Amino acid sequence: MTLDTQGILAAVTIAMYVPFLFISIKLAAKYGTSRGAGWILLLIFCIIRVLGGALLVAAEEITPVNTSLYIGGYALEASGLSPLLLCTLGLLHSIFQTPDGLSRYDKPFRLLHLLGMIALLLTIIGISDASSSDSSSSGNTMRRVGVILFCVLYIILVGVSIYLWSQIRFVMRYRKQLLKAISIALPFLVIRTIYSVLSTFSSSTFTITTTTQPATGDLAKFNIITGEWQIYLVMDMLMEYAIVIIYAVAGLVLPLNQDYKSPDSYQDEYP
């Protein structure tokens, strides 16, 4: 069976993220697998993208049509924003570390991680329910609440970044460079977050059938299933890829572990 545009984009996604899958494994091994470090979440994001792309390609190749594969693939696509936001949160948390390696503000960051996980669960459960005509209304509500929580989490990330810049003289040497990388990634992340909002509110259902009709309304072109693929490519795929490249390059290039060894890793006394 010949792949349609969505299938081709899914295949491209697999090709894009397989190299970064191995890079993120290296980064997680280098800096640790703690969620607070952020790197393990970058690995999880890459796994989600490769697996989601594989499900969508398989869905188009298998006959008769298996809607479960489509639902699984699009559910992974929609939920991928969560590990990307939480990865950013984890990287910001690592910047708060002291020169002796102690972590600071653990409780607030755990609560923010919990917020991201709740948003993820609402999104996944909402997609599962919305794909069923029996509970599509409640499922749609959960999806929308989930994406709103993603927006709240993004706003918090911006606030944390601004606070860190205001305290930049206390940030360790190489973590200052990591903060610059995160700040560069934030504009890409806001576009990706906005796309999730527009896509989620573009339709009141998440039903996939062999005769799925395009969504109607002002936001129809943002629909993840039946919307315009050019918008999906730019606001979703390319934004995510830019963020992953920025974080991967930062993790590979910056000797973050040397912040614990270098006597000039910080300029002023830590608050």
Secondary structure, 3 states (H helix, E strand, C coil): CCCCHHHHHHHHHHHHHHHHHHHHHHHHHHHCCCHHHCHHHHHHHHHHHHHHHHHHHHHHHCCCCCHHHHHHHHHHHHHCHHHHHHHHHHHHHHHCCCCCCCCCCHHHHHHHHHHHHHHHHHHHHHHHHHCCCCCHHHHHHHHHHHHHHHHHHHHHHHHHHHHHHHCHHHCCHHHHHHHHHHHHHHHHHHHHHHHHHHHHCCCCCCCCCCCCCCCCCCCHHHCCCCCCHHHHHHHHHHHHHHHHHHHHHHHHHCCHHHHHCCCCCCCCCCC
